[in-house]
Structures are given as structure tokens and as C-alpha cells.
Amino acid sequence: PWLEECPGPGSAMSSKDEEPEDDYKLAVVARCDLGMSAGKLAVQVGHAVHSAVVKCPAAARKAWEADGSMIVVLQVDDETALSHIPADARRAGLRSGSEHDWGLTEVEGGALTVVWVGPDKADRVNIVTGKLGLFRSKEEEELAKLRRQLQEAEAELGALRGGSGGSREGAGPSPCLQTAPQSWMLLDVSELAGWQPQRPDVPDLFEQWCWEGDELVLPKKWEQALTESCEGTALPPAMRPWESASFDRDGIFFLTHRSDTGGIAVALPGTGASDGVVGVLGVHPSFRRRGLGRCLLRLCVGRLGQLGR
């Protein structure tokens, strides 16, 4: 790579700059839109660190090394955001430089890949880079998204448990053995003041369908989905729900990805006039841990709520 250097205000440092109790760091900012592999990113960061250390005045380098040689790798969305950093660093009186790739492997020749700022006092570097997040791969971003979804689900469940009243105040959904060995969760939403079902968010790249009225297509698709997503088991009324006199065509749900069925669920009337049952809910193994199950559950609860159950 070649280097574009944005020199700082000078190489001299005051005695205050040399005080060992100050925190020092070097920030390297990379573009996340290039899709660089871990190896390619490591090379670009290595070039940036080398350039920053070579161009760093001796006093600043020694202070940084004495403080542990802290390096942070941050990210921005694209070239435009990255290209602004050297000018911001110059205005703040900080050393900065840019690395461009030769284009021999993964990225186009001349592409701006990373920018470095420092080494310098951490609070000074933070003026330019303090609002940027740590660099994360696509896999790490997906994991973080799943963690957020889990936290949301746990918070929702906690709200339900904390809002239940009557003789089971604070107990939330109570397990009830229906038919051995099936264990079910029961929740009387009438006891929850102001309770409303959560809006179902269909995961990205999936579509939500109900029954469209084709009696030739539904049985085949449903039986196949039961086998693939639910190991062929469901409540008896949910095995072939369209054969029931109380079948609700708007209470049967499919989540599909292209032509593949990712998950199914059906909302059925319960034994009482105000009761409702999620007769089956299953997600294909290939599409699990993407939020399909939560979406299907909310679709069923929402439909039962529309029916006053």
C-alpha cells in the first residue's frame, strides 16, 4: 500500500505530554463495506500500525509504548465516512494517515481501506474517533443481532410474568399438563390490564402467508412442513386444520424464503368460548435462530386476540 500522511502540529512534546499517567492509544479505522476477510483486514491494520509508528515522533512513541501500546480497530460504513477522518484529525492537531490497497488480492487497486490516528493521548484521539464502534465481522454482527432479539424476548416474557394478576399474581404463565407427555403454558391475558400482543416482525428475506383458498395445495404443503419443522407431530386438530368446521383461514401461517417453507403455525379455538390455542408452531432446522418462531407466535396471539380469544 501507499501512504498519505496528514502531519500533526510538530514532533516536539511538552513535559506534560510525557507524563506516564496519561493514557495513550493508536486508533485504526477500517471500512466495513469492502467485505475484507480476517486476513486481509489484519494486513491492512498492520500496514497502518507500521506507518503510524514510523511517522510518530520519538517522545510520543515512547509514551505510547510505556502505556502498553494500546491499539483499537474501529469501523465506518463506507469510503466517504473514512475519507473525512484525516481532515478531522488535522483540525484537532493529531497525526493521521491513510492506507490504499494495491489491488492484488481482494479489493480494487487504489481502494482506501484504513485510516490511522495517533498514537496520542486517548482523550485527544477520542475527539476524532470516540463515536465510532469497534470493528466487527458480518458473523459478529449477526450474533449481536441474535443477542438483541433474545434480550427483547426475555424482556417481553418478563413483562408478561410481572403483569399477571389474580391468585397467580407475579407468577406469569403456568405450566399445565394437557396430554402426556405434552407440556403446555397457559396465560390468561384478561388478567393483564391494558395488555396488547406484540407486533409480529417478519424476519428479513422471509414472507408471511395465510391460506389462499387452494384446497389442493394446502394439504401437501402443510403435511410437508409438519414433517420438516415439527417432526410430524401436532395437536390432533392441527394435523389437518382445514377439515374442522371452525377452521379459520386467517389463523394458519406460513413463513417462506423463496419457495422454501421456513416455519408454520396455526391458531385454533380452545374448549371455552374465550379460549384460544396455538395448535402447532415449528421452524425448519435450516432457518432456526432467526426470529421465525417469535414471529409465528405473535401472529397466532394477534389473530386469537382479533377473535376475542
Residue pairs with C-beta under 8 A, 6 or more apart in sequence:
1 44
1 47
1 99
1 100
1 101
1 102
1 113
2 100
3 51
3 97
3 98
3 99
4 86
4 97
4 98
4 100
5 51
5 55
5 95
5 96
5 97
6 86
6 87
6 89
6 90
6 95
6 96
6 97
6 98
7 55
7 95
8 90
8 93
8 94
8 95
8 96
8 120
9 93
10 57
11 57
11 58
11 59
11 60
12 57
12 59
13 57
13 59
13 60
13 63
17 59
17 60
17 63
17 121
18 59
18 62
18 63
20 63
20 66
20 67
22 63
22 67
22 121
22 122
23 67
23 70
23 121
23 122
23 123
24 60
24 63
24 64
24 67
24 70
24 118
24 119
24 120
24 121
24 122
25 64
25 67
25 70
25 71
25 72
25 118
25 119
25 120
25 122
25 125
26 49
26 52
26 53
26 64
26 69
26 70
26 71
26 72
26 116
26 117
26 118
26 119
26 125
27 71
27 72
27 74
27 116
27 117
27 118
27 125
27 128
27 129
28 45
28 48
28 49
28 52
28 71
28 72
28 73
28 74
28 114
28 115
28 116
29 73
29 74
29 75
29 76
29 82
29 85
29 114
29 115
29 116
29 117
29 129
29 132
30 36
30 41
30 44
30 45
30 73
30 74
30 75
30 76
30 82
30 113
30 114
30 135
31 75
31 76
31 77
31 78
31 79
31 82
31 112
31 113
31 114
32 75
32 76
32 77
32 135
32 136
33 77
33 78
33 79
34 106
34 107
34 111
34 113
35 106
35 138
36 44
36 106
36 107
36 113
37 106
38 137
40 105
40 106
40 107
41 73
41 135
44 99
44 101
44 113
44 114
45 71
45 73
45 114
47 99
47 114
48 97
48 99
48 114
48 115
48 116
49 71
49 116
51 97
51 99
51 116
52 95
52 97
52 116
52 118
52 119
53 61
53 119
55 95
55 97
56 64
56 95
56 118
56 119
60 95
60 119
60 120
61 119
63 119
64 70
64 118
64 119
64 120
69 119
70 122
72 129
72 134
73 134
73 135
74 129
74 132
74 133
74 134
74 135
75 132
75 133
75 134
75 135
75 136
76 82
76 85
76 132
79 111
79 112
82 98
82 112
82 114
82 115
83 98
83 112
85 96
85 115
85 117
85 128
85 129
86 96
86 97
86 98
86 115
88 128
89 95
89 96
89 117
89 128
90 96
92 124
92 127
92 128
93 124
94 117
94 118
94 120
94 124
94 125
94 127
94 128
95 117
95 118
95 120
96 115
96 116
96 117
96 128
97 115
97 116
98 112
98 114
98 115
99 112
99 113
99 114
99 115
99 116
100 110
100 111
100 112
100 113
101 107
101 108
101 109
101 110
101 111
101 113
102 109
103 109
103 110
103 111
107 113
117 125
117 128
117 129
118 125
136 144
146 289
149 291
149 294
153 294
156 198
157 172
160 172
160 173
160 187
160 192
160 195
161 170
161 171
161 172
161 173
162 170
162 172
163 192
163 193
163 195
164 170
164 171
164 172
164 173
164 187
164 188
164 191
164 192
165 191
165 192
165 193
166 188
166 191
168 174
172 187
173 185
173 186
173 187
174 185
174 186
174 187
175 183
175 184
175 185
175 186
176 183
176 184
176 185
176 186
177 183
177 184
178 184
189 195
189 305
190 274
196 305
197 298
197 301
197 302
197 305
198 298
198 301
199 298
199 302
200 208
200 295
200 296
200 298
200 299
200 302
201 291
201 295
201 298
202 208
202 255
202 295
203 255
203 290
203 291
203 292
203 295
205 257
206 255
206 256
206 257
206 262
206 287
206 290
206 292
207 255
207 256
207 257
208 253
208 254
208 255
208 295
208 299
209 253
209 254
209 255
209 256
210 249
210 250
210 251
210 252
210 253
210 254
211 218
211 242
211 249
211 250
211 252
213 249
215 242
218 242
219 240
219 242
221 254
221 261
222 240
222 241
222 242
222 252
222 264
224 261
225 254
225 261
225 263
225 264
225 282
225 284
226 232
226 233
226 234
226 239
226 264
226 280
226 282
228 261
228 284
228 285
229 261
229 263
229 264
229 282
229 283
229 284
229 285
230 264
230 280
230 281
230 282
234 279
234 280
235 268
235 277
235 279
235 280
237 244
237 268
237 279
238 266
238 268
238 279
238 280
241 247
241 252
241 266
241 268
241 279
242 249
242 252
244 268
246 268
246 269
248 267
248 268
248 269
248 303
248 307
250 303
251 266
251 267
251 268
251 300
251 303
251 304
251 307
252 264
252 265
252 266
252 267
253 264
253 265
253 266
253 267
253 296
253 299
253 300
254 261
254 263
254 264
255 261
255 262
255 263
255 264
255 287
255 292
255 295
255 296
256 262
257 287
260 284
260 286
260 287
261 284
262 283
262 284
262 286
262 287
262 290
262 292
263 281
263 282
263 283
263 284
263 287
263 292
263 293
263 295
263 296
264 280
264 281
264 282
264 296
265 278
265 280
265 281
265 282
265 296
265 297
265 299
265 300
266 278
266 279
266 280
266 300
267 276
267 277
267 278
267 279
267 299
267 300
267 301
267 303
267 304
268 276
268 277
268 278
268 279
269 275
269 276
269 277
269 307
269 309
270 276
270 277
270 309
274 308
274 309
275 309
276 300
276 304
276 307
276 309
278 297
278 300
278 301
281 293
281 296
281 297
281 300
283 292
283 293
283 296
